[in-house]
């Protein structure tokens, strides 16, 4: 086994599997749900190239030794660390209705979000009561994990506990650039100069829109209102659209 700190190697199309702990050994066993998916759905066979990561940027690349009832055995040929993207993208997402929450997380994860903050906005129809908070966070984290595997990103985005408007203001105050998507904003996001380092926060309101009090509070915390275009997007897709626009200015050049 060779070990190298080479940053992000050239993409080779190999699937990525995530383990909670990545052993520092020459052979890995991908078992459980990950192993069953590899064997029963992807039908991987000995000799095929795969990657196994810990979700924190450490990745082991190698070839399949065996695929069976125990899972997938992988002979590791290289290890590397994938650095975190800069700037850091944070999405403050108002709680959407039904399954649109996991959809928003899925899309944001595929488009490079680094941290997702569930926000209980005043006009949210969905409410995570005390007995539903843990279930809601678990569901969003599962969506982030699945989307990370699908998009083959070796770093899982963090999904925080839900925050109040006051707590969100603290996040905005700490940001290098804080943006609030608003359909009546005069300035388009496309006109902004985006910092190459630090933290960029995007706030997406609920389907019912932001209250005047929320807009005032966010402005006081240093955020500026911007619009994406003339169309009004759903709360579940607006964050992904903003992340794509930000990536075009910073990461996708």
N, C-alpha and C positions, 0 to 999 in steps of 0.2 A: 504494500500500500504506500502511495506517495501522498505527502501532505504539502499543500501550498496555499499561500495567502495571495490569491491572484485577483481578488475582487469579483466582478461579475463575468463569468466566462461566456463565450459566444453561445447563443441559444442553439440547442440541437434538437428541439422538439420532443425531448424525453419527458414523460409524465413525472409529476412531483407528488410525493406522499409525505404526510406530516406525522411525526411522533412527538409525544409530550416530552420525552427525553431521548436525545440522540447519543447512543453509546459510542465511545471512542474505540471501536474495534474494527477489525478487518472484514467482518461479516455482520450484517444486520438482518433482523427478522421483522418484517412488516406484518403484524397480525391484527386481530380484531376486525373492526369494520373496514379499516384501510386495506388489510390483507384480503378480505373477502371481495372488496371492490376490484382490487388488482387482478385477482384470480378469476372471479365469476363474471365480472362485467367487462373489464379491459382484456381479459384472457391473455395476460402476459406469459411469455414462454422463456425458457432458459436462453441466455445470450442477449436478450433485449436490454437496452440501456434505460436506466431509471435514475431518479434523484430522490433522496430522502432528507427532509429537513426538520428542524425543531420549531419552526415558526418564528424564531428570533434572529434569523439571518445565517445560521450555520447550516451548511448543506453538504451531504455526502453523495458523490456520484459513483455509479458502478453498474454492474451487469447482473441480471437475474441468474441465480444459481439453480433455484428450484421454485416451483409454484404448485401448491397443493392445499390440503385441508388445514395445515398449520399456518398457512399464509405465504408470504413471499420472502425468500432468502436472497439477499443481495451481497455480492462481493464488492467491497468498496475499493475504488481505484484512486480517488482523490477527494479531498475535503477543502472547502473554501468558505470564507465569510463574505456575505453580501452586505455592503454598507447601506445604512439608511439613506433614503432620498432626502435631498434638500431642495427647496425649503420643506418643512413639515407641513402637511395639509391636515387641518382639523375641520370636521363637518359637525356643526351643531344642528341636529335634525329634530324638528318638532314631530311628535308621535303621530304617524298617519293611522288611518283606519285599517283594521283587519290585517291582511297579509301584505299590505303595501309597506309596512315597516321593514320586514325582512327583504323585500324587493329593493327598497332604498339602500339598505346595507349592502346587498349583493352588487348593485350597480356602482356604488361608491367604492367598494373594495376593488372591483375590476379596474376602476379608473384611478387607483393609486392613493386613496385616502389613508392617512396614518393613524388617525384617532377619530372615533365617532362618539359624540355626546348626545344621548337621548334627552330631549328637552320637553318638559311639560308646559307648553305655551297656554295662554289663557283661552284660546279658541280651539284647542285640541278636542276632538270628539272622543278619542281614545284616552283613557285614564288608567295609569298603572297604580292601582290602589296598593296598600301595604302587602296584601297577600298575592299580588300579581307582579310585583317588581322583579323578584328573582326569576320567575318564569319568563318575563319579557326580555330581561337581559340575557338569559341563557339562549333564548331563541335568536336574538340578534347576533350573539357571538357565534352560534352555530352557522348562521348565514354567512358571516364574515369568513369563517374557516372554510366552508364549502367553496365560496367564491375565490378564496386565495388559492386553493388547489386547482380549480378550473383555470384560473388565469396564470398559474405557475409562478406565483409570487412567494418568495421565501420568507417574507416578514408579514406576520398577521397584524392587521390593524387592531389597535386597542379599542374596545367598546367599554365605556365607562358606566358607572351607575347613573341613573337619570338625574338631571339637574333642574333646579328652579331658575326663573329668570334672573334672580339676584346672583346665583352661582355662575350662570352663563356670563354675566357681566364681568366676573372675575377672570374668566377665560379670555374674554375680549381685551381686557385691560393688560393682560400679559403678552398679547400677540404683537408681532412686528407689523402685521397688516390684518385688520378685522373688517369683514364685509358682511352686509346684510342684504340679501336679495329682496328687492321690492319692485313690484310692477310699475309703480309710479315714480321711481327714481329717475332723475334726469341724466345721470352719468352712466354710460354703458361700461360693463366690466372690461370690454376690449380696449378701452382707452387707458386703463390703469398701468402704471409701472409696478411690476411684481418683484419683490425682493428675492434674491437668489439664495439667501440664507435665512435662518430664523423660522418663525411660525406664521402661517397664513390661516386664518379662521374664516369659515363661511357659515353664516346662519341662514337656515331655511325654515320659514314659518309654516303654519298649518294650512289646510285647505281654506279655512275661514279667514286667513290673512292675519297680519300683525295688528295688535292694538296700538293706539297712539301712545299709551304708556310704555309699551315695550320698545317702540321706536325711539322714544325720548331716552329711555334707560340705556339702550345700546349706543346711541350717539354720545351720551355722557361718558360711556366706557371707552370711547375712542373709535367706534365703528363708523363706517360710512355706507350709505345705501347705494346700491348699484342695480342695474337691470341687465338681463342677458340679451333680450331682444324685444320685439313687439308682441310676441306670443306669451301667454300665461301658462307656465308649465305646472304639472301636478307636483305636490310636495315630494312625492316619491322619486321623481326624475330630475327635479331642478338641481339638486345637489350634484348629481352625476354630470349634468351639463356644465355646471360651474367648474367642477374639477377638471373636466376635459379642456375647458378654456384656459384654466390656469396652467395645466400641463403643457399646452401648446406654447405658452410663453416661457416656461422654465425647464421642463424635463424632456420634451419631445423634439428638441431642436437638433 
